[in-house]
Amino acid sequence: MKKTLLRSQELSCPSCVAKIETALKVVDGVTNAKVYFNTGKIEVEHDPELVKSEDLVKAIKSVGYEARVTAF
């Protein structure tokens, strides 16, 4: 498993958190997703053989939010 960190500056309400977490958790290969509302940090645990970082960004975009991979 791999942990990928992403950031989104567009989190304006707690329901944003639920939408993003749900979108990520239904992606095959994702085992866990946690969104931190106050910081815009998104932590995703996934199988790197099945899911690439770009796939995570696309899943977030599919529910109307922008995100980018970050080192911290």
C-alpha distances in whole Angstrom, upper triangle without the diagonal:
4,7,10,13,16,20,23,26,27,27,30,30,28,27,26,23,23,23,20,18,19,19,15,14,16,14,13,9,9,9,10,13,15,18,21,24,26,24,23,19,16,13,10,6,5,5,7,9,10,10,12,13,16,15,14,18,20,18,20,23,24,25,27,25,24,21,20,17,18,17,18
4,6,10,13,17,20,23,25,24,28,28,26,26,24,21,22,22,19,17,19,18,14,14,17,14,14,10,10,10,11,12,14,16,19,22,24,21,20,16,14,10,8,6,5,6,6,10,11,10,10,10,14,14,12,15,18,17,18,21,22,23,25,23,21,18,16,13,14,13,15
4,7,10,13,17,20,22,21,24,25,23,23,21,18,19,20,16,15,17,17,13,14,16,15,15,12,10,10,9,9,11,13,15,18,20,17,16,13,10,7,6,4,6,9,9,13,13,11,11,10,14,14,11,14,17,16,16,19,21,21,23,20,19,16,14,11,11,11,11
4,7,10,13,17,19,18,22,23,22,22,19,17,18,18,14,14,16,15,12,13,16,14,15,13,11,12,11,10,11,12,14,17,18,16,14,10,8,6,5,6,8,10,10,13,13,11,9,7,11,11,9,11,14,14,13,16,18,19,20,17,16,12,10,7,8,8,10
4,7,10,14,16,16,19,20,19,20,17,15,17,17,14,13,16,16,13,15,18,16,18,16,13,14,12,10,10,10,11,14,15,12,10,7,6,5,6,9,11,14,13,17,17,14,12,9,12,13,10,11,14,14,13,15,18,18,19,15,14,10,9,6,6,7,7
4,7,10,12,13,16,18,17,18,15,13,16,15,12,12,15,14,12,15,17,16,18,17,14,16,14,11,10,9,11,12,14,11,8,6,5,6,8,11,13,16,15,18,18,14,12,9,11,12,9,8,12,12,10,12,15,15,15,12,10,6,5,4,5,8,8
4,7,9,10,13,15,16,17,13,12,15,15,12,13,16,15,14,17,19,18,21,20,17,19,16,13,12,9,9,10,11,8,5,5,6,9,11,15,17,20,19,22,21,18,16,12,13,14,11,10,13,13,11,12,16,15,14,10,9,5,5,6,6,10,9
4,5,7,10,12,13,14,11,11,14,13,10,13,15,14,14,17,19,19,22,21,19,20,18,14,13,9,10,9,11,9,5,7,8,11,13,17,19,22,21,24,23,19,18,14,14,15,12,10,13,13,9,10,14,13,11,7,6,5,7,9,10,13,12
4,6,9,12,13,15,11,12,15,15,13,15,18,17,17,20,22,22,25,25,22,24,21,17,15,12,11,10,10,8,6,9,11,14,17,21,22,26,25,28,27,23,21,18,18,19,16,13,16,16,12,13,16,15,12,9,8,8,10,12,12,15,14
4,6,9,11,12,9,10,13,12,11,14,16,16,16,19,21,21,25,25,22,24,21,17,16,12,12,10,11,10,8,11,12,16,18,21,23,26,26,29,27,23,22,19,18,19,16,13,15,15,11,11,14,12,9,7,7,8,11,14,15,19,17
4,6,8,9,6,7,11,11,10,12,15,15,15,18,20,21,24,25,21,22,19,15,13,10,9,6,8,9,6,10,11,15,17,20,22,26,26,29,27,24,23,20,20,20,16,15,16,15,12,13,15,12,11,8,10,10,13,16,16,19,17
4,7,9,7,9,12,12,12,15,17,17,18,21,23,24,27,28,24,25,22,18,16,12,12,8,9,11,10,13,14,18,20,24,26,29,30,33,31,27,26,23,23,23,20,18,20,18,15,15,17,14,12,11,13,14,17,19,20,23,21
4,5,6,7,10,10,12,13,15,16,18,19,21,23,26,27,24,24,21,17,15,12,11,8,10,12,11,14,15,18,20,23,25,29,30,33,30,27,27,24,24,24,21,19,20,19,15,16,17,14,13,12,15,16,19,21,22,24,22
4,5,5,7,9,10,11,13,15,16,17,19,21,25,25,22,22,18,15,13,10,10,7,10,12,11,13,14,16,18,21,23,27,28,31,29,26,26,24,24,23,20,19,21,18,15,17,18,14,15,13,16,16,20,21,22,24,22
4,5,5,6,9,10,11,12,14,15,17,19,23,24,20,21,18,15,13,11,12,10,13,15,13,15,14,17,18,21,23,26,28,30,28,25,25,23,23,22,19,18,19,16,14,15,15,12,12,12,15,16,20,22,23,25,24
4,6,5,6,9,10,11,12,14,16,17,21,22,19,20,17,13,12,9,10,8,12,13,10,12,12,15,16,19,21,24,25,28,25,22,22,20,20,19,16,15,16,13,10,12,13,9,9,9,12,12,16,18,19,22,21
4,6,5,6,9,10,11,12,15,16,20,20,16,17,14,10,8,6,7,6,10,11,9,10,9,12,13,16,18,22,23,26,24,21,21,19,19,18,15,15,16,13,11,13,14,11,12,10,13,13,16,17,18,20,19
4,6,5,6,8,10,10,12,15,18,19,16,16,13,10,9,8,10,10,14,15,13,13,12,13,14,17,18,22,23,26,23,20,21,20,20,18,15,16,16,13,11,14,14,11,13,12,15,15,18,19,21,23,22
4,6,5,6,9,10,11,13,17,18,15,16,14,11,11,10,13,12,16,16,13,14,12,14,14,17,18,21,23,25,22,19,20,18,18,16,13,14,13,10,9,11,10,7,9,9,13,13,17,18,20,23,22
4,5,5,6,9,10,11,15,16,13,14,12,9,9,7,11,11,14,14,11,11,9,11,11,14,15,18,19,22,19,16,17,15,15,13,10,10,11,8,6,9,9,7,9,8,10,10,13,15,17,19,19
4,6,5,6,9,10,14,14,11,11,8,6,6,7,10,11,15,15,12,12,9,10,9,12,13,17,18,21,18,15,17,15,16,14,11,12,13,10,9,12,12,10,13,12,14,13,15,16,17,20,19
4,5,5,6,9,12,14,11,12,10,8,10,10,14,14,18,19,16,15,12,13,12,14,14,17,19,21,18,16,17,17,17,14,12,13,13,10,9,12,11,10,13,13,15,15,18,18,21,23,22
4,6,6,7,11,13,10,12,11,9,11,11,15,16,19,19,16,15,12,13,11,14,14,16,17,19,16,13,15,14,14,11,9,10,10,6,6,9,8,7,10,11,13,13,15,16,19,22,22
4,6,6,9,10,7,9,8,6,9,10,14,15,19,18,15,14,10,10,8,10,10,13,14,16,13,11,12,11,12,9,7,9,9,6,7,10,10,10,13,12,13,12,14,14,17,19,19
4,6,8,9,6,7,6,6,9,11,15,17,20,20,17,16,12,11,9,10,10,12,15,16,13,12,14,14,15,12,10,13,13,9,11,14,13,13,16,16,17,16,17,17,19,21,21
4,6,9,7,9,10,10,13,15,19,20,24,23,20,19,15,15,12,12,11,13,15,16,13,12,14,15,15,12,11,14,13,9,11,14,12,12,16,16,18,17,19,19,22,24,24
4,6,6,9,10,10,14,15,19,21,24,23,20,19,15,14,11,11,9,11,12,13,9,8,11,12,12,8,8,11,10,8,11,13,12,13,16,16,17,16,17,17,20,22,23
4,6,8,11,12,16,18,22,24,27,26,23,21,17,16,12,12,9,9,11,11,7,7,11,13,14,10,11,14,13,11,14,16,15,17,20,20,20,19,20,19,22,23,24
4,6,9,11,15,18,21,24,27,25,23,20,16,14,10,9,5,5,8,8,5,6,9,12,13,10,10,14,14,13,15,18,17,19,21,21,21,19,19,17,20,21,22
4,6,7,11,14,17,20,23,22,19,17,13,11,7,6,4,6,9,11,8,7,10,11,13,10,9,13,13,11,13,16,16,17,19,18,19,17,17,16,18,19,20
4,7,11,14,17,20,23,22,20,17,14,11,8,6,5,8,11,13,11,11,13,14,16,14,12,16,17,14,16,19,19,19,22,21,21,19,19,18,19,20,20
4,7,10,13,16,19,18,17,14,11,8,6,5,7,10,13,16,14,12,14,14,17,15,12,15,17,14,14,18,18,18,20,19,19,17,18,16,18,18,18
4,7,10,13,16,15,13,11,7,6,4,6,9,12,14,17,15,13,14,13,15,13,10,13,14,12,11,15,16,15,17,15,16,14,15,14,15,16,16
4,7,10,12,12,10,8,6,5,7,9,12,16,17,20,19,16,17,15,17,16,13,14,16,14,12,16,17,16,17,15,16,14,15,14,15,16,14
4,6,9,9,7,6,4,6,9,12,15,18,19,23,21,18,18,16,17,17,13,13,16,14,11,14,16,14,15,12,13,11,13,13,14,16,14
4,6,6,6,5,6,8,11,15,18,21,22,26,24,21,21,18,20,20,16,16,19,17,14,17,19,17,17,14,15,13,15,15,14,15,13
4,6,5,7,9,12,15,18,21,24,25,28,27,24,23,20,21,21,18,17,19,18,14,17,19,16,16,13,14,13,15,16,16,18,15
4,6,8,11,14,17,20,23,27,27,31,30,26,26,22,24,24,20,19,22,21,17,19,22,19,18,16,16,15,17,17,16,18,15
4,5,9,12,15,18,21,25,25,28,28,24,23,20,21,22,18,17,20,20,16,18,21,19,18,15,14,13,14,14,13,14,11
4,7,10,13,17,19,23,23,26,25,21,20,17,18,18,15,14,17,16,13,14,17,15,15,11,11,9,11,12,11,13,11
4,7,10,13,16,20,20,23,22,19,18,15,16,17,13,13,16,15,13,15,18,17,16,13,12,9,10,10,9,11,8
4,7,10,13,16,17,20,19,16,15,12,14,14,10,11,14,12,10,13,15,15,15,12,12,9,10,9,9,11,10
4,7,10,13,14,18,17,14,14,11,14,14,10,12,15,14,12,16,17,17,18,15,15,12,12,10,10,11,10
4,6,10,11,14,13,11,11,9,12,11,8,11,13,12,11,15,16,16,18,16,15,12,12,11,12,13,13
4,7,9,12,12,10,11,11,14,13,10,14,16,14,15,18,19,19,21,19,19,16,16,13,14,14,15
4,6,9,8,7,9,9,12,11,10,13,15,13,15,18,18,19,21,20,19,17,16,14,16,16,17
4,5,6,6,8,10,13,12,12,15,16,15,17,20,20,22,24,23,22,19,19,16,18,18,20
4,5,5,6,8,11,10,11,14,15,15,17,19,20,22,24,22,21,18,17,14,16,16,19
4,6,7,11,13,12,13,16,17,17,19,21,21,24,26,25,24,21,20,17,20,20,22
4,7,10,12,9,11,14,14,14,17,19,18,21,23,22,22,20,19,17,20,21,23
4,7,8,6,7,11,11,11,13,15,16,18,20,19,18,16,15,14,17,18,20
4,5,5,7,9,10,11,13,15,16,18,19,18,16,14,13,11,14,15,18
4,5,5,7,9,10,11,13,14,16,17,15,13,11,9,7,10,12,15
4,5,5,6,9,10,10,12,15,15,14,12,10,9,8,12,15,17
4,5,5,6,9,10,10,13,15,14,13,11,11,11,15,17,19
4,5,5,6,9,10,12,13,12,11,9,9,9,12,15,16
4,5,5,6,9,10,11,9,7,6,7,8,11,15,16
4,5,5,6,9,10,9,9,9,10,11,15,18,20
4,5,5,7,9,9,10,10,12,13,16,19,20
4,5,6,7,6,7,7,10,12,15,18,18
4,5,5,5,5,7,10,13,16,20,20
4,6,7,9,11,14,16,19,23,23
4,6,9,11,15,17,20,23,23
4,7,10,14,17,19,23,23
4,7,10,13,16,19,19
4,7,11,13,17,17
4,7,9,13,13
4,6,10,11
4,7,9
4,6
4
